[in-house]
Amino acid sequence: MNTLYLDGNSLTLEDVLAVAAGDVTAALAEDARPRMQASRDLVERWVRDNKVMYGITTGFGEFSNVHIGADKLADLQRNLIISHAVGCGDPIPRHITRILMLLRANALAKGHSGIRISTVEHLLAMLNADIVPVIPSQGSVGSSGDLVQLAHLVCGMMGLEQCWTNDCNTRSSADALADAGLQPVELSAKEGLALINGTQMMTSYLTWTTARAKALMRMADISGAMTLEGLLGTTNACDPALHAVRPHPGQQAAARNVLRLLENSEIRESHRDGHDVVQDAYSLRCMPQVHGASRDAIAYVEGVLLREINAATDNPLIFPESERLIEGGNFHGQPVALAADFLGIALSELANIAERRIERMVNGKLSGLPRFLTEQGGLNSGLMIAQYTAASLVSENKVLAHPASVDSIPTSANQEDHNSMGSIGARKAWQIMRNVENVLAIEFMTAAQALDFHTPRGMGRGTGIAHSIVRDTVAHLDADRLLFEDVRRIARLVQKNTILDNVEREIGTLE
């Protein structure tokens, strides 16, 4: 198995996904070690000199004016962890917790946190041994970092609480550590604070959701192109000349994708001469503009994310070159909070326009196809309720897309008087993403049914491949059956990128 070396500066989205999947192990890069050791040496020297340092020789938050003696510093760090592990709600999904562990280690590898190298190696040893703590998803206000969730992570390092054995079952963290030949970590000065001050809970959710968003935006182009073909829409609105005079990059990319997907479509060609409507409905005609705007938003979020996952986000930070300890606010999640809200909105719009396309396909007055895409309407309801489900999901997304970052509530006796709520925004974006996966699954199912009515004419190079993958998974709907299983099977194709991968294998990578 390959090893990913963490230096705190060069982590990529692809690296993170590989670790989340367990495809690579993680270790500290050699050039990270001298930086980490230099900051640790300063901490130990300052402790010997009895220097007053927030969270190292003082209490935390409102207790920052309480000096702690040298003989109590280890107790201070342990108490910090067990007092801050007060999460609730459903656990963070296991693969996202693996990302959280990786991101925290990478931040510490920058060498500004004053933590011992051995403590970070302990965290990475747990990750590599797949000892993944069970961490409640609720409790972070997104400033002073994701204190609650990161405290639960450290509890796992200390042999407290539970860890996953698989996605459903748990066991004692102490037992898991013992079986892997690892001792529970014993924290030294500054280490508890270094481990829990950071934005890694919100960025772990956002990393996964952003990666999914990059795939979903291309899948939305595929399902949208299938719908356009099934409804005999015109591709005039994808003309490069049109988009050259409004040169948003996402808009141009979406238009090019649709044209590539529909290349060589006999269905399209059979209605080109004299049969094109002058203008399609917005959900077809404005597909490049809407998909493109979401595409540009996702690109913005990815830029924020790549900076954040390679940032030092605890407090105080140590700068060995100048021997300075600076107390600041790099733990504040506002940059991530705004990005998470933006991502949720961008994903919601992909689902909104897809649901409108689904409606056009099942509405016989708009489509020219059999009502609800069933040949024996009345006796059969066809795909009537599939559109209901899509409508429900997009309406739920509209509620979830309300920004979390506009809210704040004071904590720690008003010392921490502005909080980002970025963890809430990141969890919402993740839930929106899951809803989008199902909406696109419904569009794939509906578009495949619509295209069936145009056989034997051939489909586009890309849309034909997508149709084949859907039909290999679920059969044409001749008569009513349980559609729940159909949607679930196609949703798996979406979640695993099966349709996307097969289409791109045929026509090349979509933009």
Buried (B, 14 or more C-beta within 10 A) or exposed (E): EEEBBBBBEEBEBEBBBBBBEEEBBBBBBEEBBEBBBBBBEBBBEBBEEEEEBBBBBBBBBEEBEEEBEEEEBBEBBBBBBBEBBEBEEEBBBBBBBBBBBBBBBBBBBBBBBBBBBEBBBBBBBBBBBBBBBBBBBBBBBBBBBBBBBBBBBBBBBBBBBBBBBEEEEBBEBBEBBEEEEBEBBEBBBBBBBBBBBBBBBBBBBBBBBBBBBBBBBBBBBBBBBBBBBBBBBBBEBBEEEBBEEEEBEBBBBBBBBBBBBBBEBEBBEEBEEEEBBEEBBEBBBBBBBBBBBBBBBBBBBBEBBBEBBBBBBBBBBBBBEEEEBEEEEBBBBBBBBBBBBBBBBBBBBBBBBBBBBBBBBBBBEEBEBBBBBBEEBEEBBBBBBBBEBBBBBBBBBEEBBEBBBEBBEEBBEEEBEEBBBBBBBBBBBBBBBBBBBBBBBBBBBBBBBBBBBBEEBBBBBBBBBBBBBBBEBBEEBEEBEEBEEBBEBBBEBBBEBBBBEBBBEEBEEBB
